Amino acid sequence: MADSAGNWCLIESDPGVFTELIKEFGVQGAQVEELWSLDDEQFDSLKPIHGLIFLFKWVQDDEPSGSIVLDNRLDKIFFAKQVFLMLLNVTQYFDANMRGLALSNSDVIREVHNSFSRQTIFEYDSKQASKDDDVFHFVSYVPIDGRLYELDGLKDGPMDLGPCPLGDQWVQAVKPIIQKRINKYNEGEIHFNLMAIVTDRKIVYERQIANVCDPAELERLQTLIEKEIRKSKRYQIENIRRKHNYLPLIMELLKMLAKEGKLVPLYQRAKEKAIEKESKKNKV
């Protein structure tokens, strides 16, 4: 659903959404996977990991996580203010502000992005977030030439977080940084989401099959490939449902129920159940 006013809609922090999103941007050979913890096993099963996307509930934080990069390293780091990390190079000669402006004004990119917005039954007037509203924010982490960088579109540039191990072990440097950010929140806070940008798993397994002769290993890899194919089909179905407008169907069902005299009784029963549920909740 592209916004005629040129606005950017909110989208879900979901690996299926992000995987199809970057594919529609034209990126090949990559996918996005969700990480449920910072345990080594989670990361090891997805190697190679090219970058991490961390979603969290934004709070004012004046403590710098590192130093802003202002030197010639910017030639190797794609950074655009006010937009999420893009796997693009067409604006490589712009500064961060111009990149952000160019991308945010791209009709094609905005339309692809907004096509993943969740369909709503009613439109509400937009308003500025108040101090009591939850505001969520994405940052990305990437390794470049042995150093770890945080890409935050609200900052003036990439943040240099220090050295990191080369190869697949670079994630060891980012784990304590993410954990430290999580620790700043109250106990029980669960509004976090961590996703990894990885090589297309189907491609990874197909490459491994080309060098394997053991029947048991071949069967295992083939099973994994079939699992990825099923997952891709599931993502496609979920995204079709996200984009579909169910309002006409809902309105027709309501009209039919009203015509048959069933709508008001159903409403009353639903209201009674809601009151009963709220009453039990308050007693606890």
C-alpha positions in Angstrom: 0.0 0.0 0.0 1.9 3.0 -1.2 1.1 6.2 0.6 0.0 8.9 -1.9 1.4 11.6 0.5 4.9 10.1 0.2 4.9 8.8 3.8 6.6 5.6 5.0 4.4 3.1 6.7 5.3 0.9 9.7 6.2 -2.7 8.8 6.5 -5.8 11.0 9.9 -6.9 12.3 9.6 -10.3 10.7 12.2 -12.4 8.8 9.7 -13.3 6.1 8.9 -9.6 5.5 12.5 -8.5 5.4 13.6 -11.4 3.2 11.0 -10.6 0.5 11.6 -6.9 1.0 15.3 -7.1 0.1 14.5 -9.4 -2.8 12.1 -6.9 -4.2 14.8 -4.3 -3.9 16.8 -6.5 -6.2 19.2 -8.2 -3.7 20.0 -11.7 -4.7 21.6 -14.6 -2.6 20.6 -13.2 0.8 17.9 -13.8 3.3 17.0 -12.7 6.8 16.7 -15.0 9.8 15.4 -14.4 13.3 17.6 -15.0 16.3 15.9 -16.0 19.6 18.9 -15.6 21.9 22.5 -14.6 22.0 23.7 -18.2 22.4 26.6 -19.4 20.2 24.5 -22.2 18.8 22.0 -19.7 17.3 24.8 -17.9 15.4 26.7 -21.0 14.5 23.7 -22.5 12.7 23.5 -19.5 10.4 27.1 -18.9 9.3 28.1 -16.9 7.4 26.3 -13.9 9.1 26.9 -10.6 7.2 25.1 -8.2 9.5 22.6 -7.9 12.3 19.4 -5.9 12.6 18.3 -5.1 16.2 14.9 -3.7 17.0 14.3 -2.2 20.4 12.0 0.2 22.3 13.7 3.5 21.9 14.5 5.6 25.0 16.5 8.7 25.3 20.2 7.7 25.8 23.0 10.2 25.9 25.7 7.6 26.5 27.7 7.2 23.2 28.2 3.6 22.1 31.3 4.5 20.2 32.9 7.3 18.1 31.3 8.7 14.9 33.2 7.9 11.8 34.2 11.0 9.9 37.3 10.0 7.9 37.8 8.1 4.6 36.3 4.9 6.1 33.0 6.4 5.0 34.0 5.3 1.4 33.5 1.7 2.5 30.5 2.1 4.8 27.0 2.7 3.3 25.3 5.0 5.8 22.1 7.0 5.2 20.5 9.2 7.8 16.9 8.5 8.8 16.5 5.3 6.8 17.2 1.7 7.7 20.3 -0.1 6.4 20.0 -0.6 2.6 22.0 -3.0 0.5 22.5 -0.5 -2.2 25.4 1.3 -3.8 23.8 3.7 -6.3 24.3 6.7 -3.9 27.8 5.8 -2.8 29.2 9.2 -3.7 26.6 11.1 -1.6 27.1 12.1 2.0 24.9 10.6 4.7 22.3 13.3 4.5 22.0 13.2 0.8 21.8 9.4 0.8 18.9 9.6 3.3 17.1 12.2 1.2 17.6 10.3 -2.0 16.4 7.0 -0.6 13.4 8.5 1.3 12.3 10.2 -1.9 12.6 7.2 -4.1 9.1 6.2 -5.2 10.1 2.7 -6.1 11.8 2.0 -2.7 8.9 3.6 -0.8 6.3 1.6 -2.7 8.1 -1.7 -2.1 8.5 -0.9 1.6 4.9 0.3 2.1 3.5 -2.8 0.3 4.4 -4.7 3.4 2.4 -2.5 5.8 -0.3 -4.3 7.7 -3.8 -3.7 6.3 -6.1 -1.9 8.8 -9.9 -1.7 8.8 -10.0 2.0 9.6 -7.7 4.9 9.0 -6.8 7.2 11.9 -5.5 10.7 11.8 -1.7 10.6 12.3 -0.3 12.1 15.4 3.1 12.7 16.9 4.1 10.1 19.5 3.6 11.3 23.0 5.9 10.6 25.9 3.7 7.7 26.9 3.8 6.0 23.5 6.2 3.1 22.7 8.5 4.1 19.9 10.6 1.4 18.3 13.8 1.8 16.4 16.1 -0.3 14.2 19.9 -0.2 14.3 22.3 -2.5 12.3 25.7 -4.0 13.1 28.3 -4.9 10.5 32.0 -5.9 10.4 34.2 -4.0 8.0 38.0 -4.5 7.8 38.3 -5.9 11.3 36.2 -3.3 13.1 32.6 -3.3 14.3 30.2 -0.6 13.2 26.7 0.4 14.4 24.5 2.0 11.8 21.9 4.1 13.4 19.9 6.5 11.1 19.3 8.9 14.0 23.1 9.5 14.4 25.3 11.7 12.3 27.3 8.8 11.0 28.4 5.2 11.5 29.5 4.5 15.1 32.9 2.8 15.4 32.5 0.3 18.3 36.1 -1.0 18.2 38.0 -4.0 16.8 36.2 -7.3 16.1 37.5 -10.8 15.2 37.8 -11.5 11.5 35.6 -14.0 9.7 32.5 -15.6 11.3 33.6 -14.8 14.8 32.9 -11.1 14.5 29.6 -11.6 16.2 31.4 -12.3 19.4 32.2 -8.6 19.6 28.6 -7.5 19.1 26.9 -9.8 21.6 27.9 -7.9 24.8 26.9 -4.6 23.1 23.4 -5.9 22.4 23.2 -7.4 25.9 24.3 -4.1 27.5 21.5 -2.3 25.6 18.9 -4.9 26.7 20.1 -4.6 30.3 19.2 -0.9 30.4 15.5 -1.8 30.4 13.3 -2.9 33.2 13.2 -6.6 34.1 10.6 -8.4 32.1 10.8 -6.1 29.0 10.4 -8.2 25.9 10.1 -5.7 23.2 13.3 -6.7 21.4 13.9 -8.4 18.1 17.2 -9.6 16.5 17.6 -10.6 12.9 20.6 -11.7 10.9 21.4 -11.0 7.3 22.8 -14.3 6.0 23.6 -16.1 2.7 20.6 -17.7 1.2 20.4 -21.0 3.1 19.3 -23.0 0.0 22.4 -21.8 -1.9 24.6 -22.7 1.1 23.2 -26.3 1.2 23.4 -26.8 -2.6 27.1 -25.8 -2.5 27.7 -28.3 0.3 26.0 -31.1 -1.6 28.4 -30.6 -4.6 31.3 -31.7 -2.3 29.6 -34.5 -0.4 29.6 -38.2 -1.2 28.2 -39.7 2.0 24.6 -40.8 1.5 23.5 -39.9 5.0 25.0 -36.4 4.7 23.4 -36.0 1.2 20.0 -36.9 2.7 20.4 -34.5 5.5 21.3 -31.6 3.2 18.5 -32.4 0.8 16.1 -32.4 3.8 17.4 -28.9 4.8 16.9 -27.7 1.2 13.3 -28.9 1.2 12.8 -27.2 4.5 14.0 -23.9 3.0 11.7 -24.3 0.0 8.7 -24.9 2.3 9.7 -21.9 4.4 10.0 -19.6 1.4 6.5 -20.7 0.3 5.1 -20.0 3.8 6.7 -16.5 3.7 5.0 -15.8 0.4 1.6 -16.9 1.7 2.0 -14.9 4.9 3.0 -11.8 2.9 0.1 -12.2 0.5 -2.2 -12.2 3.6 -0.5 -9.2 5.0 -1.0 -7.2 1.9 -4.6 -8.4 1.2 -7.5 -6.0 2.1 -10.1 -8.1 4.0 -12.4 -5.1 4.7 -14.9 -5.9 1.8 -15.2 -9.5 3.1 -15.7 -8.4 6.7 -18.3 -5.9 5.7 -20.3 -8.5 3.7 -20.2 -10.9 6.6 -21.5 -8.2 9.0 -24.3 -7.4 6.6 -25.3 -11.0 6.3 -25.3 -11.5 10.1 -27.3 -8.3 10.5 -29.8 -9.5 7.9 -30.3 -12.8 9.7 -30.7 -11.1 13.1 -27.5 -12.7 14.4 -25.2 -9.6 14.6 -26.5 -8.0 17.9 -26.7 -11.4 19.8 -23.1 -12.1 18.7 -22.0 -8.7 19.8 -23.7 -9.1 23.2 -22.0 -12.5 23.8 -18.6 -11.1 22.8 -19.1 -8.1 25.2 -20.1 -10.4 28.1 -17.0 -12.6 27.5 -14.8 -9.5 27.4 -16.2 -8.2 30.7 -15.8 -11.7 32.3 -12.2 -11.9 31.0 -11.4 -8.5 32.4 -13.0 -9.3 35.7 -10.8 -12.5 36.1 -7.8 -10.5 35.1 -8.4 -7.8 37.8 -8.9 -10.5 40.5 -5.5 -12.0 39.7 
